[in-house]
Amino acid sequence: MANLTRRTVPTFNPLQVRPLHVMDALLRWEPFREADLGPPASAYAPAFDVKEIKDAYVIQADLPGVREGALDVTVTGTVVTVSGKREPALGGADERYFALERGYGSFSRTFTLPEGANVDDLSANLEQGVLTLHVPKRPEVQPRKITVKKDDRGNT
């Protein structure tokens, strides 16, 4: 014959709760310990600004630590691609890092410009870690001012 075991459901007793132990457990809790947070902190993805001014399109990016020789700007039709690589500045074997949070690695960004962009006259400048691409507009798409003339009778 089978033995039957009587199980009881534990009840909550507020007198048995130790508030300091609960607080300690909450402070040590790491909610993102096993979460997938995407690429590691070492991935390098610089941010770009793209704006239109009266006579051109301007693309800018902050690229601190990226050397001029490590940048490539290519144009295919009206598509501009900026790619490059930021190398880590790791020291020798006698150095020991406690935190390594700055991003390093390769990056590539592609921008499609409007048909009126004159990519033949595109200029690129890297100054103090800021890359600036200047793409002038073709003359036929630039706004031009029309002067209003008076007629012979003095009316406008």
C-alpha beads as a LAMMPS data file, in Angstrom:
LAMMPS data file: protein, C-alpha beads

156 atoms
155 bonds

1 atom types
1 bond types

-500.0 500.0 xlo xhi
-500.0 500.0 ylo yhi
-500.0 500.0 zlo zhi

Masses

1 110.0

Atoms # bond

1 1 1 0.000 0.000 0.000
2 1 1 1.202 3.527 -0.770
3 1 1 2.139 5.898 1.960
4 1 1 0.315 9.202 1.867
5 1 1 2.165 12.311 2.880
6 1 1 0.235 15.295 4.024
7 1 1 1.692 18.543 2.645
8 1 1 0.940 21.892 4.077
9 1 1 1.076 25.178 2.242
10 1 1 3.493 27.594 3.897
11 1 1 1.877 30.727 5.196
12 1 1 3.336 34.200 5.245
13 1 1 4.280 35.332 8.688
14 1 1 5.317 39.011 8.776
15 1 1 7.054 38.475 12.107
16 1 1 9.573 36.111 10.458
17 1 1 10.607 38.592 7.743
18 1 1 13.909 40.292 8.374
19 1 1 13.760 43.710 6.684
20 1 1 17.524 44.133 6.492
21 1 1 17.925 40.777 4.743
22 1 1 15.227 41.713 2.232
23 1 1 16.891 45.079 1.593
24 1 1 20.291 43.427 1.174
25 1 1 18.856 40.952 -1.355
26 1 1 17.246 43.774 -3.324
27 1 1 20.446 45.815 -3.394
28 1 1 22.437 42.842 -4.687
29 1 1 19.883 41.957 -7.371
30 1 1 21.189 42.391 -10.934
31 1 1 18.184 42.387 -13.292
32 1 1 20.297 42.525 -16.471
33 1 1 22.818 39.838 -15.512
34 1 1 21.451 37.321 -18.011
35 1 1 19.684 39.696 -20.402
36 1 1 20.776 40.122 -24.005
37 1 1 21.788 43.775 -24.172
38 1 1 22.935 43.792 -27.789
39 1 1 26.488 44.385 -28.938
40 1 1 29.218 44.674 -26.329
41 1 1 30.389 48.052 -25.097
42 1 1 33.445 47.734 -27.320
43 1 1 31.340 48.088 -30.500
44 1 1 31.966 51.452 -32.145
45 1 1 29.064 53.213 -33.848
46 1 1 29.624 56.960 -34.218
47 1 1 26.612 59.245 -34.457
48 1 1 26.081 61.349 -37.581
49 1 1 24.219 64.610 -38.194
50 1 1 22.767 65.298 -41.659
51 1 1 21.418 68.737 -42.482
52 1 1 20.392 70.790 -45.468
53 1 1 21.441 74.396 -45.815
54 1 1 20.626 76.887 -48.557
55 1 1 23.236 75.727 -51.060
56 1 1 24.414 72.324 -49.792
57 1 1 23.913 69.192 -47.721
58 1 1 26.217 68.750 -44.742
59 1 1 27.028 65.458 -43.008
60 1 1 28.996 65.585 -39.749
61 1 1 30.254 62.935 -37.352
62 1 1 32.271 63.016 -34.159
63 1 1 35.129 60.582 -34.698
64 1 1 37.595 61.087 -31.834
65 1 1 40.611 58.842 -32.113
66 1 1 39.981 57.930 -35.772
67 1 1 42.978 58.763 -37.942
68 1 1 42.546 60.353 -41.352
69 1 1 44.132 57.321 -43.017
70 1 1 41.612 55.014 -41.351
71 1 1 38.638 56.758 -43.019
72 1 1 37.094 55.989 -46.405
73 1 1 34.465 58.135 -48.108
74 1 1 33.024 56.639 -51.291
75 1 1 30.335 57.867 -53.676
76 1 1 28.195 55.728 -55.971
77 1 1 25.544 57.716 -57.805
78 1 1 23.860 59.706 -55.027
79 1 1 24.881 57.270 -52.280
80 1 1 27.672 58.352 -49.920
81 1 1 29.327 55.763 -47.684
82 1 1 31.564 56.655 -44.749
83 1 1 33.547 53.796 -43.249
84 1 1 36.528 53.534 -41.004
85 1 1 38.128 51.983 -37.986
86 1 1 38.995 53.186 -34.516
87 1 1 41.919 51.296 -33.039
88 1 1 42.222 50.615 -29.304
89 1 1 44.978 52.481 -27.505
90 1 1 46.043 49.494 -25.434
91 1 1 49.378 49.669 -23.730
92 1 1 52.014 47.076 -23.072
93 1 1 52.019 43.911 -21.012
94 1 1 52.916 45.832 -17.860
95 1 1 49.535 47.651 -17.866
96 1 1 46.435 46.270 -16.204
97 1 1 42.978 47.619 -17.046
98 1 1 40.183 47.734 -14.489
99 1 1 37.620 49.124 -16.927
100 1 1 37.651 49.227 -20.735
101 1 1 34.480 51.043 -21.802
102 1 1 35.384 53.166 -24.827
103 1 1 34.263 51.696 -28.116
104 1 1 36.658 50.465 -30.795
105 1 1 36.296 48.723 -34.099
106 1 1 35.063 49.186 -37.650
107 1 1 32.016 51.164 -38.686
108 1 1 30.181 51.968 -41.900
109 1 1 27.290 54.355 -42.603
110 1 1 25.496 54.964 -45.895
111 1 1 23.479 58.038 -46.873
112 1 1 21.318 58.489 -49.963
113 1 1 21.290 62.106 -51.093
114 1 1 18.546 63.776 -53.158
115 1 1 18.912 63.948 -56.947
116 1 1 19.871 67.630 -56.782
117 1 1 23.091 66.914 -54.862
118 1 1 26.296 67.627 -56.770
119 1 1 28.370 64.660 -55.535
120 1 1 31.098 65.503 -58.070
121 1 1 32.097 68.462 -55.866
122 1 1 31.805 66.647 -52.524
123 1 1 34.497 67.673 -50.038
124 1 1 35.550 65.867 -46.845
125 1 1 37.408 67.431 -43.930
126 1 1 38.556 65.850 -40.646
127 1 1 39.416 68.501 -38.095
128 1 1 39.810 67.995 -34.342
129 1 1 37.997 64.647 -34.523
130 1 1 34.981 65.976 -36.436
131 1 1 34.386 64.719 -39.980
132 1 1 32.478 67.157 -42.191
133 1 1 31.220 66.234 -45.655
134 1 1 30.014 69.182 -47.735
135 1 1 27.887 68.283 -50.765
136 1 1 26.849 71.348 -52.786
137 1 1 23.474 71.492 -54.516
138 1 1 23.280 71.770 -58.272
139 1 1 22.498 75.356 -59.389
140 1 1 19.136 74.368 -60.875
141 1 1 17.830 73.113 -57.505
142 1 1 19.091 76.012 -55.412
143 1 1 16.515 78.616 -54.493
144 1 1 16.927 81.894 -56.299
145 1 1 15.342 85.234 -55.628
146 1 1 13.088 86.771 -58.258
147 1 1 12.916 90.572 -58.267
148 1 1 9.545 92.125 -58.775
149 1 1 9.573 95.043 -61.253
150 1 1 7.157 97.932 -61.533
151 1 1 5.229 98.314 -64.742
152 1 1 5.187 101.568 -66.751
153 1 1 2.121 102.881 -64.907
154 1 1 3.826 102.689 -61.477
155 1 1 1.856 99.642 -60.328
156 1 1 3.570 96.737 -58.721

Bonds

1 1 1 2
2 1 2 3
3 1 3 4
4 1 4 5
5 1 5 6
6 1 6 7
7 1 7 8
8 1 8 9
9 1 9 10
10 1 10 11
11 1 11 12
12 1 12 13
13 1 13 14
14 1 14 15
15 1 15 16
16 1 16 17
17 1 17 18
18 1 18 19
19 1 19 20
20 1 20 21
21 1 21 22
22 1 22 23
23 1 23 24
24 1 24 25
25 1 25 26
26 1 26 27
27 1 27 28
28 1 28 29
29 1 29 30
30 1 30 31
31 1 31 32
32 1 32 33
33 1 33 34
34 1 34 35
35 1 35 36
36 1 36 37
37 1 37 38
38 1 38 39
39 1 39 40
40 1 40 41
41 1 41 42
42 1 42 43
43 1 43 44
44 1 44 45
45 1 45 46
46 1 46 47
47 1 47 48
48 1 48 49
49 1 49 50
50 1 50 51
51 1 51 52
52 1 52 53
53 1 53 54
54 1 54 55
55 1 55 56
56 1 56 57
57 1 57 58
58 1 58 59
59 1 59 60
60 1 60 61
61 1 61 62
62 1 62 63
63 1 63 64
64 1 64 65
65 1 65 66
66 1 66 67
67 1 67 68
68 1 68 69
69 1 69 70
70 1 70 71
71 1 71 72
72 1 72 73
73 1 73 74
74 1 74 75
75 1 75 76
76 1 76 77
77 1 77 78
78 1 78 79
79 1 79 80
80 1 80 81
81 1 81 82
82 1 82 83
83 1 83 84
84 1 84 85
85 1 85 86
86 1 86 87
87 1 87 88
88 1 88 89
89 1 89 90
90 1 90 91
91 1 91 92
92 1 92 93
93 1 93 94
94 1 94 95
95 1 95 96
96 1 96 97
97 1 97 98
98 1 98 99
99 1 99 100
100 1 100 101
101 1 101 102
102 1 102 103
103 1 103 104
104 1 104 105
105 1 105 106
106 1 106 107
107 1 107 108
108 1 108 109
109 1 109 110
110 1 110 111
111 1 111 112
112 1 112 113
113 1 113 114
114 1 114 115
115 1 115 116
116 1 116 117
117 1 117 118
118 1 118 119
119 1 119 120
120 1 120 121
121 1 121 122
122 1 122 123
123 1 123 124
124 1 124 125
125 1 125 126
126 1 126 127
127 1 127 128
128 1 128 129
129 1 129 130
130 1 130 131
131 1 131 132
132 1 132 133
133 1 133 134
134 1 134 135
135 1 135 136
136 1 136 137
137 1 137 138
138 1 138 139
139 1 139 140
140 1 140 141
141 1 141 142
142 1 142 143
143 1 143 144
144 1 144 145
145 1 145 146
146 1 146 147
147 1 147 148
148 1 148 149
149 1 149 150
150 1 150 151
151 1 151 152
152 1 152 153
153 1 153 154
154 1 154 155
155 1 155 156
